[in-house]
Amino acid sequence: MYAIVTRGSLDVMGYKLLGFTIWQSSKRIARRRFLANRQKIATSTVASVVMAGVIAGVLAARQSSQPR
């Protein structure tokens, strides 16, 4: 008459709980580190974009100046 609901073994549920706990802790730590270094990250990102633009410009100038 009554159906027995099986939700999985205790081992599987334990590993899910462990994984969830580690995931949440990692997110919290990463968020804290990002907020602490936000200005450094922003400065590095802007510098990288500028350098990529300069390199692309130099390469484009070299290609256009070479005879075919």
N, C-alpha and C positions, 0 to 999 in steps of 0.2 A: 503494500500500500504506500508506504513512504519511501521516497527516493533518498538514497544516501549521497550527499554531496561530497565529492572528494576535491579538495583544493590543492592537492599536491603534497609531496612529502615535506617533512620539517626541514630536511637538508636544503631542498630547493628554495623554500621560503626564507631560510636563514641566509642563503647566498644572495637572494634578491634584496633583503634588508641590508646586508653588508654592502652590496654594490650601491644601493640608494644612498646610504650614509656616506660612503666615500665620495660619490658624485657630488652630493650637496656640500660636503666639506671642501672639496676641490674648487667648486664654483665660488664659495665664500672667500677662500684664500686668494683666488685669482682676481676677484673683484676688488679686494682690499689692496692688493699689489698694484693693480691698474690705477686705482684712484690715487695712490701715493705717488705714482710715477707718471701721471697724466701729462704734465708739462714736458717732461723729457721725451715721452712717446710722440707728442704732437710736433715737437721741434725736429726730432729724427725723421718723422714722416715728411714734413715740409722740405727738409734738406735732401731727402732721397728723391722726391719728385723734382726738385730743382736740378739736381745732378743728372737725373735721367733725361730731363729736357736739354741740358747742355750737351750731353753725350749724343743725343739724337740729332741735335743741330750740327754738331761737328761732323758726324757721319754723313749727314745730308749734304753738307758743304763739300766734303771730300768727294762724294759721288758725283756731284754736279760739276766739280772742277776738273775731273779726270776726262781726258779725251776718249772717245769711243772708237 
